[in-house]
């Protein structure tokens, strides 16, 4: 579609004579185009001058479409000789500025195409000048080891576009912000300083080529002051030095600047590698609400420095830095990106409007707010462009007099200056309203009335590590009154306060967490709930406060995703990390968040104990399965690929039965099949048996070793063949042989819950077939029931119930019922692994009556609720006094009982009935040790 057909608006000539002179240059063009030319020249002396100077080129450009005109302006630049490049770039700049200005004023291009065209030319200009000037250094022999063809990638030098250029958002008369770096790895250590000097010369010449004002004009004013420590560093520095700077002293404003950073010229690949190394600096692992305060302070400093504070006065108002201006929207967007972009790469958008869209899609900004700010942003940028078009001035200020506003209104196609002023004031005020509340710190409110006991606890808080910095104290003062108010509503205020006190005492630092509370008051409710109900969870949380990120940073309250989705999520996390140990730490962080989520869902009644047990098991399975891959890869790197068919990791015990609690460890065994292969084929080959034994040890270490982020799980391998005396990994043939010829009944019982969870799927399926064949072969033996009865007596002799609220150990309790359920599965040769399906085998096979089976299942469900709930609340034996009112209320809710007396009575009743049934099946008597 040609230019004329694309026009949607037209400026009104403010100086009709200038406009008429320009119109007269193009008698053959359509009237729509002539009106645009007339309006542009009649409002902008700068555009009028360009129209006259480029009339010959412009006539043909306006006859086609604006995209073709842009290509015409850029064509041939790559072939221009170095000595003619400066003039050629200036001529191209005139034409790009002219076509972009007319397309903008006439509405033929939206804002994004206007800024995109300007940015595209800037990229090309920087790249061509770098190529020419570094090429000159190479020809003079000043760049060590470089050949002529290296000029195409500027010999390892790259220009990083920052600010609006990096985001593809250059304004009409923008300068360009660049950081120039070079890749030291392309040079020998002794040559780095010489290369550095060469790149510094090239950078200085590049800025002169682009910035100097000649008879042909200029290309871009170039600003290099965003580089690290610009006051003392040269204009081009090594990438390693820059990386060290950001790692050690990089500030929040520099992190925000790098949101828009983009390698635009020279060695693009090296630039992209450098930007990738800065990812941890820019995008913090945890939600970074402390960045809000940094951004707020930065805004205030800019306003004070520029004298822009105070009420909005249109005359001379800065559309970029002033109240309600462009920078407010950019800060609003970038700060939220910094807060959450470390956890969600989808938020790492360079452009302001794309950033707002992404934030809206992910729930960080209400959709209507993002849409309104995007509209205001585009409108502000158009005003900014027209202010700059008047005289090609790098200004963002509105006119200071009535004539200037009249000119601006006409340039925007508005005949009513008063109407334009009203719109401007309304937009600026609305932007200020939408953004100010996000940045401005909340007012500090007074503490609520407290008892003497409460005051004594609270007064001790100032001595805790989390409140030792002035910044932490400042933020905490804003959230403390709300915390105290919500704690006062707990079932037992002093108890809840003491437990919050323990949480606060365990925090190593507080700024991030208190900022999180300040920005998200709903989290205070969650913390109070946890402290008032589950002190063990609160203690865990004080050491791992980063898991709170998950509450507001994603689908924390969405339905449980299941094992495949969990594995895919963890695999994606691990795949992004090259270092093996960092993978293991990342897995621990990831698992903690999901573990915390399960606990919170259980605590708040979103799931019950049965669902929580399955969720904990799903999480453990996903962790083992995802860790297996990098563990195997790391091991194979030294010792070669697994000999034979590989190995299967088998979950045993509660993991195999898919029911864990909040404090469960993992029972694992590893079964492999060498398939006749004696040794691995790596740099340091191992015999098959040794290979799999060490690989298993590596897996156990990967899961259970204490690291910076703690452990994933404790691992127990005593259920392997021959227990502690046997090898840690067993071949499939040896496993089959042992189970058929040597294993005890208790080992066959354990096999009823075995479940392959990781490793080679085909081998895992075969292990399961072997498992079933063993159960069917051994389950009919006459000794099964006597052995189970003897095993039961040994268990009771070895460990008595741990207190009156014991749900696991003892006659008629969980372990007793599970033992009977396993005997049902073994005797029937049934594949069932979970307890309830195993219990259903009893009535079906006639081992117990239907009523007895239902009674066992009922007792099991009750006892599991008590056990799972108790393990969430404390890692010690359940003590109703110690867990407090909140904990007691949680357990009563879980059990469906009104008070502790009823709970105790039900515990006695259910265990007595279950004990009687188990004893009758096994035809055994046990001492009453309750």
VOVEX-566255 format. One line per 2 residues: number of its first residue (from 1); their letters; for each residue x, y, z of C-alpha. Coordinates in steps of 0.05 Angstrom, whole numbers, plus 5000, padded with zeros to 4 digits. Example, Ala and Ser with C-alpha at 12.3 -4.5 7.8 and 13.67 -1.06 7.14 Angstrom:
residues 2
1	as	5246/4910/5156  5273/4979/5143
//
This chain:
residues 930
1	xx	5000/5000/5000  5030/5066/4979
3	xx	5045/5125/5025  4982/5165/5006
5	xx	4935/5107/5021  4967/5096/5089
7	xx	4957/5167/5116  4911/5171/5177
9	xx	4924/5242/5201  4957/5307/5179
11	xx	4992/5365/5214  4965/5435/5206
13	xx	5016/5485/5181  5035/5532/5238
15	xx	5076/5575/5190  5036/5572/5124
17	xx	5090/5606/5083  5142/5553/5099
19	xx	5091/5499/5085  5072/5528/5018
21	xx	5146/5532/4997  5155/5459/5012
23	xx	5090/5439/4977  5112/5475/4914
25	xx	5172/5429/4907  5127/5369/4890
27	xx	5073/5390/4840  5063/5319/4816
29	xx	5047/5285/4882  4977/5268/4906
31	xx	4940/5321/4947  4943/5278/5011
33	xx	5019/5275/5006  5023/5350/4990
35	xx	4982/5366/5052  5028/5324/5095
37	xx	5090/5357/5066  5059/5426/5076
39	xx	5039/5411/5147  5106/5381/5166
41	xx	5148/5438/5137  5099/5490/5164
43	xx	5108/5464/5235  5181/5441/5236
45	xx	5237/5484/5209  5281/5422/5214
47	xx	5236/5379/5171  5226/5437/5123
49	xx	5302/5441/5113  5307/5366/5102
51	xx	5250/5367/5052  5285/5422/5011
53	xx	5353/5388/5015  5328/5318/4996
55	xx	5272/5339/4948  5299/5298/4891
57	xx	5302/5234/4931  5238/5248/4970
59	xx	5193/5255/4910  5206/5183/4889
61	xx	5204/5159/4961  5135/5188/4973
63	xx	5108/5157/4909  5117/5087/4938
65	xx	5108/5059/5007  5147/5082/5068
67	xx	5181/5014/5077  5211/5018/5007
69	xx	5233/5089/5021  5270/5065/5084
71	xx	5304/5010/5044  5325/5061/4992
73	xx	5356/5105/5046  5396/5047/5074
75	xx	5415/5013/5009  5488/5012/4988
77	xx	5516/5035/5055  5551/4968/5068
79	xx	5591/4978/5004  5614/5049/5017
81	xx	5689/5058/5023  5714/5075/5093
83	xx	5738/5145/5073  5668/5162/5046
85	xx	5628/5128/5101  5620/5189/5147
87	xx	5585/5230/5093  5544/5171/5068
89	xx	5518/5158/5138  5498/5231/5146
91	xx	5461/5231/5080  5426/5167/5101
93	xx	5408/5197/5169  5374/5256/5134
95	xx	5332/5209/5092  5315/5162/5149
97	xx	5296/5221/5194  5254/5250/5138
99	xx	5215/5187/5120  5206/5168/5193
101	xx	5182/5238/5211  5131/5241/5154
103	xx	5107/5170/5167  5099/5188/5240
105	xx	5063/5255/5229  5017/5224/5177
107	xx	5001/5162/5218  5028/5116/5163
109	xx	5071/5081/5216  5053/5067/5288
111	xx	5102/5087/5342  5137/5019/5342
113	xx	5153/5024/5268  5179/5095/5274
115	xx	5225/5077/5332  5243/5012/5299
117	xx	5266/5046/5235  5308/5096/5274
119	xx	5339/5039/5314  5353/4997/5253
121	xx	5392/5054/5222  5429/5066/5287
123	xx	5450/4993/5290  5475/4995/5218
125	xx	5512/5060/5228  5549/5035/5290
127	xx	5565/4969/5257  5592/4998/5193
129	xx	5634/5050/5229  5663/4997/5276
131	xx	5677/4951/5218  5713/5007/5180
133	xx	5753/5034/5239  5774/4967/5268
135	xx	5791/4946/5197  5837/5006/5193
137	xx	5871/4984/5258  5881/4915/5228
139	xx	5910/4943/5163  5959/4984/5204
141	xx	5980/4921/5242  5956/4950/5308
143	xx	5909/4892/5328  5950/4831/5348
145	xx	5937/4768/5309  5879/4797/5269
147	xx	5870/4784/5195  5831/4828/5145
149	xx	5770/4783/5149  5766/4796/5224
151	xx	5742/4867/5208  5673/4837/5194
153	xx	5665/4822/5269  5705/4884/5291
155	xx	5762/4839/5313  5725/4815/5375
157	xx	5697/4883/5395  5623/4892/5406
159	xx	5578/4952/5418  5523/4938/5468
161	xx	5462/4982/5455  5431/5007/5519
163	xx	5369/5046/5536  5320/5061/5480
165	xx	5368/5037/5427  5374/4969/5461
167	xx	5298/4964/5465  5288/4985/5393
169	xx	5254/5049/5418  5299/5105/5395
171	xx	5264/5172/5396  5266/5221/5339
173	xx	5327/5262/5359  5357/5212/5407
175	xx	5428/5204/5425  5451/5131/5428
177	xx	5477/5098/5492  5531/5047/5478
179	xx	5578/5004/5520  5638/4982/5480
181	xx	5673/4918/5501  5723/4870/5471
183	xx	5732/4795/5479  5800/4784/5513
185	xx	5797/4709/5499  5814/4723/5425
187	xx	5883/4746/5445  5944/4718/5480
189	xx	5953/4746/5551  6014/4786/5530
191	xx	5974/4818/5472  5912/4840/5511
193	xx	5938/4910/5528  5959/4924/5457
195	xx	5890/4901/5432  5857/4944/5485
197	xx	5894/5006/5460  5872/4991/5389
199	xx	5799/4983/5408  5801/5047/5449
201	xx	5826/5085/5387  5772/5054/5344
203	xx	5718/5071/5395  5740/5144/5399
205	xx	5741/5149/5323  5673/5117/5319
207	xx	5641/5168/5366  5673/5224/5325
209	xx	5649/5194/5259  5578/5190/5286
211	xx	5574/5252/5330  5615/5306/5296
213	xx	5574/5361/5263  5599/5373/5191
215	xx	5571/5407/5130  5530/5344/5119
217	xx	5502/5344/5189  5514/5290/5241
219	xx	5492/5217/5249  5479/5206/5324
221	xx	5503/5239/5387  5538/5181/5422
223	xx	5540/5171/5497  5588/5120/5527
225	xx	5577/5138/5600  5536/5077/5618
227	xx	5599/5034/5618  5625/5007/5684
229	xx	5655/5061/5728  5656/5110/5670
231	xx	5695/5164/5708  5758/5122/5710
233	xx	5752/5068/5656  5771/5076/5582
235	xx	5717/5080/5529  5727/5006/5511
237	xx	5742/4954/5564  5750/4879/5568
239	xx	5689/4835/5579  5720/4799/5638
241	xx	5734/4865/5673  5663/4888/5660
243	xx	5636/4823/5687  5677/4829/5751
245	xx	5652/4900/5761  5579/4881/5757
247	xx	5588/4821/5802  5622/4862/5856
249	xx	5593/4932/5855  5537/4933/5803
251	xx	5478/4974/5826  5403/4969/5817
253	xx	5401/5024/5764  5453/4984/5724
255	xx	5411/4921/5730  5352/4961/5704
257	xx	5394/4988/5646  5413/4918/5625
259	xx	5340/4897/5616  5344/4934/5550
261	xx	5416/4916/5533  5428/4885/5464
263	xx	5490/4869/5424  5480/4913/5363
265	xx	5546/4918/5325  5614/4884/5317
267	xx	5622/4815/5345  5549/4800/5360
269	xx	5562/4729/5384  5613/4752/5435
271	xx	5565/4806/5458  5509/4756/5468
273	xx	5555/4711/5508  5574/4769/5552
275	xx	5501/4788/5564  5487/4715/5581
277	xx	5541/4718/5636  5505/4778/5666
279	xx	5439/4741/5673  5449/4726/5748
281	xx	5467/4799/5760  5407/4828/5724
283	xx	5356/4774/5740  5360/4755/5813
285	xx	5340/4685/5835  5291/4710/5888
287	xx	5235/4760/5879  5270/4826/5888
289	xx	5220/4874/5921  5277/4914/5951
291	xx	5287/4941/5880  5223/4982/5889
293	xx	5256/5025/5941  5319/5032/5898
295	xx	5277/5054/5839  5238/5103/5882
297	xx	5302/5133/5909  5329/5139/5838
299	xx	5266/5175/5815  5271/5225/5872
301	xx	5345/5238/5858  5331/5251/5784
303	xx	5274/5298/5801  5315/5336/5852
305	xx	5376/5340/5807  5335/5365/5748
307	xx	5289/5408/5790  5228/5369/5766
309	xx	5192/5357/5832  5127/5391/5851
311	xx	5059/5398/5818  5051/5389/5743
313	xx	5059/5455/5705  5055/5444/5630
315	xx	5101/5501/5610  5170/5469/5605
317	xx	5146/5403/5634  5196/5347/5619
319	xx	5157/5292/5583  5212/5242/5598
321	xx	5235/5255/5669  5180/5297/5699
323	xx	5121/5275/5742  5075/5229/5702
325	xx	5126/5224/5645  5156/5170/5602
327	xx	5208/5150/5653  5154/5137/5705
329	xx	5123/5084/5660  5191/5055/5643
331	xx	5211/5051/5717  5144/5020/5734
333	xx	5154/4967/5681  5228/4954/5692
335	xx	5223/4950/5768  5169/4897/5764
337	xx	5210/4860/5712  5270/4862/5760
339	xx	5226/4836/5817  5201/4775/5781
341	xx	5243/4766/5717  5294/4722/5752
343	xx	5241/4669/5762  5203/4680/5697
345	xx	5243/4690/5633  5179/4710/5596
347	xx	5183/4777/5633  5251/4794/5605
349	xx	5225/4839/5550  5268/4896/5526
351	xx	5211/4941/5502  5166/4979/5549
353	xx	5099/4960/5519  5119/4886/5509
355	xx	5143/4887/5581  5075/4913/5605
357	xx	5039/4861/5563  5081/4805/5593
359	xx	5072/4831/5664  4997/4834/5652
361	xx	4995/4763/5624  5032/4737/5685
363	xx	4988/4774/5735  5040/4824/5759
365	xx	5001/4884/5732  4925/4887/5725
367	xx	4906/4881/5652  4870/4948/5650
369	xx	4929/4983/5682  4978/4954/5632
371	xx	4933/4973/5575  4924/5044/5600
373	xx	4998/5055/5614  5014/5028/5544
375	xx	4966/5078/5513  4996/5135/5554
377	xx	5066/5112/5537  5052/5115/5462
379	xx	5018/5182/5468  5076/5211/5510
381	xx	5127/5186/5460  5089/5218/5402
383	xx	5089/5285/5439  5163/5276/5453
385	xx	5176/5264/5379  5140/5326/5357
387	xx	5177/5369/5408  5242/5342/5380
389	xx	5221/5349/5307  5215/5424/5312
391	xx	5289/5436/5311  5321/5367/5316
393	xx	5337/5381/5388  5350/5327/5440
395	xx	5297/5355/5486  5238/5326/5523
397	xx	5210/5391/5549  5142/5419/5530
399	xx	5142/5490/5503  5149/5547/5552
401	xx	5102/5597/5517  5034/5600/5483
403	xx	5065/5602/5413  5103/5539/5426
405	xx	5040/5503/5448  5003/5527/5387
407	xx	5058/5499/5343  5057/5433/5380
409	xx	4981/5428/5374  4982/5441/5299
411	xx	5038/5390/5289  4993/5339/5323
413	xx	4936/5358/5276  4899/5393/5333
415	xx	4867/5460/5317  4847/5472/5389
417	xx	4908/5485/5433  4866/5486/5496
419	xx	4841/5415/5481  4912/5391/5471
421	xx	4934/5421/5537  4876/5388/5573
423	xx	4893/5320/5544  4967/5329/5563
425	xx	4950/5348/5635  4901/5291/5642
427	xx	4951/5239/5615  5008/5264/5659
429	xx	4964/5264/5720  4937/5195/5705
431	xx	5007/5165/5696  5029/5196/5761
433	xx	4968/5167/5796  4979/5097/5768
435	xx	5054/5094/5783  5064/5135/5846
437	xx	5028/5086/5892  5073/5030/5868
439	xx	5137/5067/5883  5122/5111/5943
441	xx	5135/5075/6008  5074/5064/6052
443	xx	5066/5108/6112  5090/5081/6178
445	xx	5030/5067/6223  5030/5064/6298
447	xx	5037/4999/6335  4972/4971/6363
449	xx	4961/4966/6437  5000/4908/6467
451	xx	5003/4872/6534  5067/4876/6576
453	xx	5085/4805/6555  5076/4822/6482
455	xx	5117/4886/6488  5174/4848/6520
457	xx	5177/4800/6461  5173/4855/6409
459	xx	5226/4898/6442  5276/4842/6432
461	xx	5268/4843/6356  5317/4900/6344
463	xx	5375/4856/6365  5363/4802/6312
465	xx	5408/4794/6251  5350/4810/6204
467	xx	5343/4880/6235  5415/4901/6241
469	xx	5418/4944/6178  5386/5013/6175
471	xx	5351/4994/6110  5319/4932/6142
473	xx	5295/4973/6202  5265/5026/6155
475	xx	5225/4975/6116  5206/4934/6177
477	xx	5177/4996/6211  5125/4999/6155
479	xx	5103/4927/6161  5110/4915/6236
481	xx	5044/4947/6257  5005/4904/6208
483	xx	5043/4841/6230  5025/4856/6303
485	xx	4953/4870/6286  4945/4804/6251
487	xx	4982/4765/6305  4934/4794/6356
489	xx	4877/4758/6320  4910/4689/6330
491	xx	4877/4638/6376  4931/4652/6427
493	xx	4965/4719/6415  5026/4708/6460
495	xx	5037/4638/6433  5033/4663/6361
497	xx	5078/4722/6378  5130/4676/6408
499	xx	5129/4632/6347  5136/4693/6301
501	xx	5193/4714/6346  5227/4648/6332
503	xx	5216/4657/6258  5246/4728/6260
505	xx	5305/4705/6302  5323/4653/6251
507	xx	5325/4701/6192  5396/4716/6170
509	xx	5375/4780/6134  5311/4820/6127
511	xx	5310/4872/6072  5285/4827/6017
513	xx	5232/4792/6060  5207/4856/6093
515	xx	5203/4889/6024  5163/4828/6001
517	xx	5114/4839/6059  5110/4913/6045
519	xx	5091/4901/5972  5047/4841/5986
521	xx	5010/4848/6052  4972/4783/6040
523	xx	5037/4747/6055  5034/4772/6126
525	xx	4970/4731/6136  5007/4669/6111
527	xx	5066/4680/6157  5021/4692/6217
529	xx	4981/4630/6199  5044/4588/6195
531	xx	5073/4616/6258  5008/4607/6297
533	xx	4998/4535/6271  5063/4502/6249
535	xx	5125/4527/6286  5168/4474/6252
537	xx	5146/4501/6184  5160/4572/6209
539	xx	5230/4551/6231  5242/4521/6163
541	xx	5216/4583/6130  5262/4629/6169
543	xx	5321/4591/6139  5291/4588/6070
545	xx	5251/4653/6063  5263/4651/5988
547	xx	5208/4599/5980  5158/4654/5993
549	xx	5174/4677/5922  5133/4619/5897
551	xx	5071/4644/5934  5066/4707/5892
553	xx	5111/4689/5833  5070/4635/5799
555	xx	5011/4587/5803  5020/4574/5877
557	xx	4947/4558/5889  4935/4522/5823
559	xx	4917/4447/5822  4973/4397/5833
561	xx	5009/4386/5766  5030/4313/5774
563	xx	5096/4278/5762  5105/4290/5686
565	xx	5095/4366/5693  5140/4368/5755
567	xx	5195/4331/5719  5189/4376/5658
569	xx	5194/4437/5703  5256/4412/5740
571	xx	5288/4387/5676  5280/4456/5646
573	xx	5314/4488/5707  5372/4439/5705
575	xx	5382/4443/5630  5397/4518/5635
577	xx	5455/4506/5684  5521/4478/5657
579	xx	5556/4466/5723  5539/4400/5758
581	xx	5542/4423/5830  5500/4485/5812
583	xx	5449/4438/5782  5444/4401/5848
585	xx	5436/4466/5887  5383/4490/5837
587	xx	5345/4424/5846  5345/4436/5921
589	xx	5317/4506/5913  5264/4482/5865
591	xx	5244/4424/5910  5240/4469/5972
593	xx	5188/4513/5938  5145/4455/5919
595	xx	5153/4422/5987  5133/4488/6020
597	xx	5073/4493/5973  5048/4424/5994
599	xx	5055/4442/6068  5018/4508/6060
601	xx	4962/4475/6020  4955/4422/6074
603	xx	4958/4472/6131  4905/4516/6100
605	xx	4858/4458/6083  4865/4464/6008
607	xx	4885/4390/6007  4878/4336/6059
609	xx	4930/4289/6087  4917/4237/6034
611	xx	4929/4287/5978  4989/4315/6014
613	xx	5020/4245/6020  5012/4233/5945
615	xx	5040/4303/5929  5102/4292/5972
617	xx	5113/4225/5937  5104/4257/5868
619	xx	5154/4310/5886  5206/4260/5910
621	xx	5197/4217/5847  5206/4278/5802
623	xx	5269/4299/5840  5301/4230/5836
625	xx	5282/4222/5762  5308/4290/5742
627	xx	5372/4286/5783  5388/4218/5753
629	xx	5402/4247/5684  5456/4299/5703
631	xx	5484/4250/5754  5492/4197/5701
633	xx	5521/4247/5651  5572/4272/5701
635	xx	5593/4202/5719  5596/4179/5646
637	xx	5640/4239/5629  5695/4205/5669
639	xx	5679/4131/5663  5640/4124/5598
641	xx	5568/4105/5582  5534/4054/5627
643	xx	5555/3984/5606  5498/3940/5581
645	xx	5426/3962/5588  5436/4013/5643
647	xx	5402/4017/5710  5334/4029/5741
649	xx	5323/4066/5806  5268/4033/5847
651	xx	5229/4069/5901  5214/4025/5961
653	xx	5173/4033/6025  5129/4094/6029
655	xx	5159/4124/5965  5141/4060/5927
657	xx	5071/4063/5958  5065/4136/5936
659	xx	5052/4164/6005  5103/4207/6041
661	xx	5097/4258/6096  5131/4325/6105
663	xx	5193/4294/6138  5200/4228/6101
665	xx	5266/4201/6076  5271/4159/6013
667	xx	5280/4084/6009  5316/4068/5944
669	xx	5349/4009/5910  5386/4008/5843
671	xx	5382/3948/5795  5424/3944/5732
673	xx	5434/3897/5674  5505/3893/5646
675	xx	5479/3847/5590  5546/3812/5586
677	xx	5587/3876/5580  5646/3872/5628
679	xx	5672/3943/5628  5652/4014/5612
681	xx	5687/4050/5554  5706/4117/5584
683	xx	5773/4152/5597  5776/4115/5663
685	xx	5738/4050/5650  5707/4010/5706
687	xx	5683/3939/5713  5607/3937/5707
689	xx	5595/3919/5780  5641/3975/5804
691	xx	5612/4023/5754  5541/4015/5778
693	xx	5561/4014/5852  5597/4080/5845
695	xx	5542/4109/5802  5492/4091/5856
697	xx	5536/4124/5909  5540/4186/5864
699	xx	5464/4188/5860  5457/4181/5936
701	xx	5507/4238/5944  5471/4281/5893
703	xx	5406/4273/5933  5430/4273/6005
705	xx	5494/4313/6008  5489/4378/6047
707	xx	5501/4437/6001  5490/4512/6003
709	xx	5415/4499/5994  5414/4440/6042
711	xx	5395/4368/6024  5342/4343/5977
713	xx	5326/4281/6019  5358/4232/6066
715	xx	5367/4166/6030  5359/4096/6060
717	xx	5384/4037/6020  5375/3982/6072
719	xx	5320/3949/6032  5369/3926/5979
721	xx	5386/3852/5976  5425/3830/6038
723	xx	5411/3898/6070  5471/3936/6096
725	xx	5517/3878/6078  5498/3876/6005
727	xx	5525/3916/5946  5491/3984/5937
729	xx	5472/3965/5866  5448/3896/5844
731	xx	5447/3864/5776  5380/3841/5751
733	xx	5401/3768/5750  5429/3772/5820
735	xx	5367/3807/5844  5322/3754/5815
737	xx	5365/3698/5842  5370/3728/5911
739	xx	5296/3740/5917  5279/3670/5893
741	xx	5331/3632/5933  5356/3671/5993
743	xx	5310/3729/6012  5270/3728/6076
745	xx	5196/3739/6079  5205/3810/6103
747	xx	5243/3824/6038  5186/3796/5998
749	xx	5139/3840/6037  5181/3901/6020
751	xx	5178/3881/5948  5103/3890/5948
753	xx	5115/3965/5948  5174/3968/5900
755	xx	5163/4016/5842  5212/4037/5787
757	xx	5216/4113/5787  5278/4132/5747
759	xx	5331/4106/5700  5320/4062/5639
761	xx	5245/4054/5629  5250/3988/5592
763	xx	5293/3958/5647  5246/3986/5700
765	xx	5188/3951/5667  5227/3886/5668
767	xx	5244/3896/5742  5169/3903/5755
769	xx	5155/3838/5718  5208/3803/5760
771	xx	5177/3833/5822  5109/3803/5805
773	xx	5138/3736/5788  5173/3734/5855
775	xx	5110/3753/5893  5070/3699/5857
777	xx	5124/3647/5869  5134/3663/5943
779	xx	5067/3687/5967  5037/3618/5975
781	xx	5089/3592/6023  5063/3566/6089
783	xx	5115/3606/6128  5089/3674/6104
785	xx	5040/3685/6161  5085/3657/6217
787	xx	5143/3700/6191  5099/3762/6190
789	xx	5075/3748/6260  5146/3739/6285
791	xx	5168/3802/6249  5111/3840/6282
793	xx	5133/3818/6351  5204/3840/6336
795	xx	5181/3908/6314  5142/3919/6378
797	xx	5199/3894/6420  5249/3940/6386
799	xx	5209/4004/6392  5150/4022/6436
801	xx	5099/4075/6417  5130/4145/6423
803	xx	5080/4178/6469  5004/4175/6476
805	xx	4993/4207/6407  5036/4158/6368
807	xx	5004/4142/6302  5058/4100/6268
809	xx	5092/4050/6314  5053/4001/6358
811	xx	4997/3950/6355  4939/3971/6311
813	xx	4977/4032/6286  5001/4051/6216
815	xx	5061/4004/6212  5019/3946/6238
817	xx	4964/3957/6187  5015/3968/6130
819	xx	5049/3902/6149  4983/3865/6144
821	xx	4967/3899/6078  5034/3878/6049
823	xx	5021/3806/6071  4955/3808/6033
825	xx	4991/3831/5969  5046/3779/5978
827	xx	4998/3721/5991  4955/3740/5932
829	xx	5013/3754/5886  4979/3820/5871
831	xx	5012/3881/5838  4981/3932/5885
833	xx	5031/3977/5919  4990/4029/5956
835	xx	4962/4011/6024  4887/4020/6010
837	xx	4888/3975/5947  4929/3924/5986
839	xx	4878/3925/6042  4821/3913/5992
841	xx	4856/3848/5973  4839/3820/6043
843	xx	4763/3816/6035  4769/3797/5962
845	xx	4814/3737/5977  4778/3718/6042
847	xx	4835/3736/6088  4789/3782/6128
849	xx	4714/3797/6126  4687/3857/6088
851	xx	4673/3892/6155  4743/3879/6179
853	xx	4773/3906/6115  4732/3969/6121
855	xx	4752/3977/6194  4826/3970/6176
857	xx	4819/4021/6120  4782/4069/6166
859	xx	4835/4063/6220  4890/4072/6168
861	xx	4860/4136/6140  4850/4165/6210
863	xx	4920/4147/6233  4951/4174/6168
865	xx	4916/4241/6179  4944/4244/6250
867	xx	5014/4223/6227  5018/4268/6166
869	xx	4990/4327/6204  5037/4316/6263
871	xx	5098/4312/6218  5079/4378/6185
873	xx	5075/4411/6253  5137/4383/6286
875	xx	5196/4336/6274  5190/4310/6345
877	xx	5141/4263/6378  5072/4295/6377
879	xx	5060/4335/6441  4994/4371/6443
881	xx	5020/4423/6492  5082/4439/6451
883	xx	5045/4448/6384  5000/4502/6413
885	xx	4928/4521/6401  4937/4532/6327
887	xx	4970/4464/6317  4916/4429/6358
889	xx	4861/4462/6318  4894/4439/6254
891	xx	4898/4366/6277  4826/4367/6302
893	xx	4804/4393/6235  4844/4339/6199
895	xx	4815/4284/6243  4744/4312/6242
897	xx	4740/4313/6318  4714/4370/6362
899	xx	4765/4366/6419  4826/4329/6445
901	xx	4785/4283/6489  4746/4259/6428
903	xx	4811/4253/6388  4843/4211/6443
905	xx	4782/4166/6449  4780/4154/6374
907	xx	4855/4138/6373  4844/4086/6427
909	xx	4783/4057/6392  4812/4054/6322
911	xx	4878/4022/6344  4843/3972/6388
913	xx	4799/3948/6331  4856/3946/6282
915	xx	4901/3909/6332  4848/3856/6343
917	xx	4839/3845/6268  4914/3841/6254
919	xx	4925/3793/6311  4868/3749/6290
921	xx	4895/3744/6219  4965/3727/6242
923	xx	4940/3683/6298  4989/3717/6344
925	xx	4987/3751/6410  5028/3812/6428
927	xx	5042/3845/6494  4998/3905/6510
929	xx	5051/3958/6516  5006/4018/6506
//
